[in-house]
Amino acid sequence: MNLGRDNYPEIRDAVRSLCAQFDGAYWQGVDEKRAYPEAFVDALTKAGWMSALIPEEYGGSGLATPAAATARCTT
């Protein structure tokens, strides 16, 4: 049974690569400060992943729902 884990490998790789820039020390610091992960969200935004489900006519990337879900599930 293929649960979609093999779909969109380029999206999975790109999101994993971006997420790898934010190691455990980053997340521990955010947690200890009870802060918002601003640098992480900024990086996702600049890479276009935060707008994955927003239609292009509204400034988003307009990815199909399965592709956008892949991006979200990879983070």
C-alpha positions as a Markdown table, in Angstrom:
| # | Residue | x | y | z |
|---|---|---|---|---|
| 1 | Met | 0.0 | 0.0 | 0.0 |
| 2 | Asn | 1.4 | 3.4 | -1.0 |
| 3 | Leu | 0.4 | 6.0 | 1.6 |
| 4 | Gly | 1.9 | 8.8 | -0.5 |
| 5 | Arg | 5.2 | 8.7 | 1.2 |
| 6 | Asp | 6.9 | 8.4 | -2.2 |
| 7 | Asn | 5.0 | 11.4 | -3.7 |
| 8 | Tyr | 6.7 | 14.7 | -4.2 |
| 9 | Pro | 10.3 | 13.8 | -3.2 |
| 10 | Glu | 11.6 | 17.2 | -4.4 |
| 11 | Ile | 9.2 | 18.9 | -1.9 |
| 12 | Arg | 10.2 | 16.6 | 0.9 |
| 13 | Asp | 13.9 | 17.1 | 0.2 |
| 14 | Ala | 13.6 | 20.9 | 0.0 |
| 15 | Val | 11.6 | 21.2 | 3.2 |
| 16 | Arg | 13.9 | 18.8 | 5.0 |
| 17 | Ser | 16.9 | 20.8 | 3.9 |
| 18 | Leu | 15.4 | 24.0 | 5.2 |
| 19 | Cys | 14.4 | 22.4 | 8.5 |
| 20 | Ala | 17.9 | 21.0 | 9.0 |
| 21 | Gln | 19.1 | 24.5 | 9.4 |
| 22 | Phe | 17.3 | 24.7 | 12.7 |
| 23 | Asp | 18.9 | 22.2 | 15.0 |
| 24 | Gly | 17.9 | 21.1 | 18.5 |
| 25 | Ala | 19.8 | 24.0 | 20.1 |
| 26 | Tyr | 17.6 | 26.5 | 18.1 |
| 27 | Trp | 14.4 | 24.8 | 19.3 |
| 28 | Gln | 15.6 | 24.5 | 22.9 |
| 29 | Gly | 16.4 | 28.2 | 22.9 |
| 30 | Val | 13.0 | 29.1 | 21.5 |
| 31 | Asp | 11.4 | 26.8 | 24.1 |
| 32 | Glu | 13.4 | 28.2 | 27.0 |
| 33 | Lys | 12.5 | 31.7 | 26.1 |
| 34 | Arg | 8.9 | 30.8 | 25.4 |
| 35 | Ala | 9.4 | 32.6 | 22.2 |
| 36 | Tyr | 7.9 | 32.4 | 18.8 |
| 37 | Pro | 10.2 | 30.6 | 16.3 |
| 38 | Glu | 10.5 | 33.8 | 14.2 |
| 39 | Ala | 13.7 | 32.8 | 12.3 |
| 40 | Phe | 12.1 | 29.4 | 11.3 |
| 41 | Val | 8.9 | 30.9 | 10.2 |
| 42 | Asp | 10.7 | 33.6 | 8.3 |
| 43 | Ala | 12.8 | 30.9 | 6.5 |
| 44 | Leu | 9.6 | 28.9 | 5.6 |
| 45 | Thr | 8.0 | 32.1 | 4.4 |
| 46 | Lys | 10.9 | 33.2 | 2.2 |
| 47 | Ala | 11.1 | 29.7 | 0.7 |
| 48 | Gly | 7.4 | 29.9 | -0.1 |
| 49 | Trp | 6.3 | 27.0 | 2.1 |
| 50 | Met | 4.0 | 29.1 | 4.4 |
| 51 | Ser | 1.9 | 30.1 | 1.4 |
| 52 | Ala | 1.6 | 26.6 | -0.1 |
| 53 | Leu | -2.2 | 26.4 | 0.1 |
| 54 | Ile | -2.9 | 30.0 | -0.9 |
| 55 | Pro | -3.9 | 30.4 | -4.5 |
| 56 | Glu | -1.5 | 32.2 | -6.8 |
| 57 | Glu | -3.9 | 35.0 | -7.5 |
| 58 | Tyr | -3.8 | 35.9 | -3.8 |
| 59 | Gly | 0.0 | 35.8 | -3.6 |
| 60 | Gly | 0.5 | 32.2 | -2.6 |
| 61 | Ser | 2.3 | 29.4 | -4.4 |
| 62 | Gly | -0.9 | 27.6 | -5.3 |
| 63 | Leu | 0.3 | 24.1 | -4.8 |
| 64 | Ala | -2.2 | 21.3 | -5.2 |
| 65 | Thr | -3.5 | 20.1 | -1.8 |
| 66 | Pro | -1.5 | 16.8 | -1.8 |
| 67 | Ala | 1.7 | 18.7 | -2.6 |
| 68 | Ala | 1.0 | 21.4 | 0.1 |
| 69 | Ala | 0.2 | 18.7 | 2.6 |
| 70 | Thr | 3.5 | 17.0 | 1.9 |
| 71 | Ala | 5.3 | 20.2 | 2.6 |
| 72 | Arg | 3.4 | 20.7 | 5.9 |
| 73 | Cys | 3.8 | 17.1 | 7.0 |
| 74 | Thr | 7.5 | 17.3 | 6.4 |
| 75 | Thr | 8.1 | 20.2 | 8.8 |
